[in-house]
Each structure stands twice: as C-alpha cells, then as structure tokens.
Amino acid sequence: MTDFERKVYQIIVNMSLYSKNPTLDELKRKTGNSEQEIRSAVKSLIRQGELSWNKEKQI
C-alpha cells in the first residue's frame, strides 16, 4: 500500500466510523489530489481487498 493509498484508506475508515461515506469532493479536499488519482487509489485498495463495496447498503 502506498502512502497515498494509506491516506485515502484512513480517511474512508475514519469517516465510516461516524456512518458517513466520504464523497469524491471531500476526498479531493482532504487529500489535495485529483479525481483520477483518488479513483486509482480506491480501485487499487479494492483489488488488494482492503476496501469493499456493498451496493445494497451503499457502503
């Protein structure tokens, strides 16, 4: 896991503890990175099994 992936992961985990999924705009603001970089990091985290998506619950 790269430093940026770790940062995105921590933001998502911390926000989900309060029952809130971060939006792409929130991730862009908190990381200072572009949408493309964030999407790439999230896809990588999903491939690594660190994150998963539940379509029914939207989490």
C-alpha distances in whole Angstrom, upper triangle without the diagonal:
4,7,8,6,6,10,11,10,12,15,15,15,18,20,20,21,24,25,23,21,20,22,20,22,21,18,19,21,19,16,19,17,19,19,17,14,14,15,12,9,11,12,9,8,11,11,9,11,9,12,16,19,22,25,28,26,24,21
4,5,5,6,9,10,10,12,14,15,16,18,20,21,22,25,26,24,22,20,21,19,21,20,16,17,19,17,14,16,14,16,17,16,12,12,14,12,9,12,13,10,10,14,14,12,14,13,15,18,21,24,26,30,28,26,23
4,5,5,6,9,10,11,12,14,15,16,18,20,21,23,25,23,21,19,20,19,20,18,15,16,17,14,11,14,13,15,17,16,13,12,15,13,10,13,15,13,12,16,16,15,17,14,16,19,22,25,27,30,29,26,23
4,5,5,6,8,10,11,12,14,15,17,18,20,22,23,21,18,16,17,15,16,15,12,12,14,12,8,11,9,12,13,13,9,9,12,10,7,10,13,11,11,14,15,14,16,14,15,18,20,23,25,28,27,24,21
4,5,5,6,9,10,11,12,14,15,16,18,21,21,19,16,15,16,14,17,15,12,13,15,13,10,13,11,13,13,13,10,8,10,9,5,7,10,8,7,11,12,11,13,10,11,14,16,20,22,25,24,21,18
4,6,5,6,9,10,10,12,14,15,16,19,20,19,17,15,17,16,18,16,13,15,16,13,11,14,14,16,16,16,13,11,14,13,9,10,13,11,9,12,14,12,13,10,11,15,18,21,23,26,24,22,19
4,5,5,6,9,10,11,12,14,16,18,19,17,15,13,15,14,15,13,10,12,13,9,8,11,11,14,15,15,12,10,13,13,10,11,14,13,11,15,17,15,16,13,13,17,18,22,24,26,24,21,19
4,6,5,6,9,10,11,12,14,16,17,15,12,10,12,11,13,11,7,10,11,9,7,11,10,12,12,13,10,8,10,11,7,8,11,11,9,12,15,14,14,11,11,14,15,18,20,23,21,18,15
4,6,5,6,8,10,11,12,15,15,14,12,11,13,13,15,13,10,13,15,12,11,15,14,16,15,16,13,10,12,12,9,8,11,11,8,10,13,12,12,8,8,11,13,16,19,21,19,17,14
4,5,5,6,8,10,11,13,14,13,12,11,14,15,16,13,11,14,14,11,11,15,15,17,17,18,16,13,15,16,12,12,15,14,11,14,17,15,15,11,11,14,16,19,21,23,21,19,15
4,6,5,6,8,10,11,13,11,10,8,11,12,13,10,8,11,11,8,9,13,13,15,15,17,15,12,14,15,12,11,15,15,13,15,18,17,17,13,12,15,16,18,20,22,19,17,14
4,6,5,6,9,10,10,9,7,6,9,11,13,10,8,12,13,11,11,15,15,16,15,17,15,12,13,15,12,10,13,14,11,12,16,15,14,11,9,11,12,14,16,18,16,13,10
4,6,5,6,9,10,10,9,9,13,14,16,14,12,16,16,14,14,18,18,20,19,20,18,15,16,17,14,12,15,16,12,13,17,16,14,10,9,12,13,15,17,19,16,15,11
4,6,5,7,9,9,9,10,13,15,16,13,12,16,15,12,14,17,18,21,20,22,20,16,18,20,17,15,19,19,16,17,20,19,18,14,13,15,16,18,20,21,18,17,13
4,5,6,7,6,6,7,10,13,14,10,11,14,14,12,14,17,18,20,18,21,19,16,17,20,17,15,18,19,16,17,21,20,19,16,14,15,15,16,18,19,16,14,11
4,5,5,5,6,8,11,14,16,13,13,17,17,15,17,20,20,21,20,22,21,17,18,20,17,15,18,19,16,16,20,19,17,14,12,13,12,13,15,16,13,12,8
4,6,7,9,11,15,18,19,16,16,20,19,17,19,22,23,24,23,25,24,20,21,23,20,18,21,22,18,19,22,21,19,16,14,15,15,16,18,19,15,15,11
4,6,9,11,14,17,18,15,16,19,19,17,19,22,23,25,23,26,25,21,22,25,22,20,23,24,21,21,25,24,22,19,17,17,17,17,19,19,15,15,12
4,7,10,13,16,17,15,16,19,19,18,20,23,24,25,23,25,24,21,21,24,22,19,21,23,20,20,23,23,21,18,16,15,14,14,16,15,11,11,9
4,6,9,13,14,11,13,16,16,15,17,20,21,21,19,22,22,18,18,21,19,17,20,21,19,19,22,23,21,18,15,15,14,14,15,15,12,10,9
4,6,10,12,10,10,14,14,14,15,18,18,18,16,19,18,14,15,18,16,13,16,18,16,15,19,20,18,16,12,12,11,12,13,14,11,9,7
4,7,8,6,7,10,11,10,12,14,15,15,13,16,16,12,13,16,14,12,15,17,15,16,19,20,19,16,13,14,13,15,15,17,15,12,10
4,5,5,6,9,10,11,12,14,14,13,11,14,14,11,12,15,14,12,15,18,16,17,20,21,20,18,15,16,14,16,16,17,15,12,12
4,5,5,6,9,10,10,11,11,10,7,10,11,8,9,12,12,11,13,16,15,16,19,20,20,18,16,16,15,17,17,19,18,14,14
4,5,5,6,9,10,10,10,10,8,12,13,10,12,15,15,14,17,19,19,20,23,24,24,21,19,20,19,21,20,22,21,17,17
4,5,5,6,8,10,11,11,11,14,14,11,13,16,15,14,17,19,18,19,22,23,23,20,18,19,18,20,20,22,20,17,16
4,5,5,6,8,8,9,9,11,11,7,10,13,11,11,14,16,15,16,19,20,20,17,15,17,17,19,20,22,20,17,16
4,6,5,5,5,6,7,10,9,7,10,13,12,12,16,17,17,19,21,22,22,20,18,20,20,22,23,25,23,20,19
4,6,5,8,9,10,14,13,11,14,16,15,16,19,20,20,21,24,25,25,22,21,22,22,24,25,27,25,22,20
4,6,8,11,12,15,13,11,14,16,14,15,18,19,18,20,23,23,23,20,19,21,21,24,25,27,24,21,19
4,5,9,10,12,10,9,12,13,12,13,16,16,16,18,21,21,22,19,18,20,21,24,25,28,26,22,20
4,7,10,12,10,10,13,14,13,15,18,18,19,21,23,23,24,22,21,23,24,27,27,30,28,25,23
4,7,8,6,7,10,11,11,13,15,16,16,19,20,21,22,20,19,22,22,25,26,29,27,24,22
4,5,5,6,9,10,11,12,14,16,17,19,20,21,23,21,20,22,21,25,25,28,27,23,22
4,6,5,6,9,10,11,12,14,15,16,18,20,21,20,18,19,18,21,21,24,24,20,19
4,5,5,6,9,10,11,12,14,15,16,18,20,19,18,19,19,22,22,25,25,21,21
4,6,5,6,9,10,11,12,14,15,17,18,17,16,18,19,22,23,26,25,22,21
4,5,5,6,9,10,11,12,14,15,17,15,14,15,16,19,20,23,22,18,17
4,5,5,6,9,10,11,12,14,15,14,13,14,14,17,17,21,20,17,16
4,6,5,6,9,10,11,12,14,14,13,15,15,19,20,23,23,20,18
4,5,5,6,9,10,11,12,11,11,13,15,18,19,23,22,19,17
4,5,5,6,9,10,11,9,8,10,11,14,16,19,18,15,13
4,5,5,6,9,10,10,9,10,11,15,16,19,19,16,15
4,5,5,6,9,9,9,11,13,17,18,22,22,19,17
4,5,5,6,5,6,8,11,15,17,20,19,17,15
4,5,5,6,5,6,8,12,14,17,17,15,13
4,5,8,8,9,11,15,17,20,20,18,16
4,6,8,10,13,16,19,22,21,20,17
4,6,7,11,13,16,19,18,17,15
4,7,11,14,17,19,18,17,14
4,7,10,13,16,15,13,10
4,7,10,12,12,11,8
4,6,9,9,7,6
4,6,6,6,5
4,6,5,7
4,6,8
4,5
4
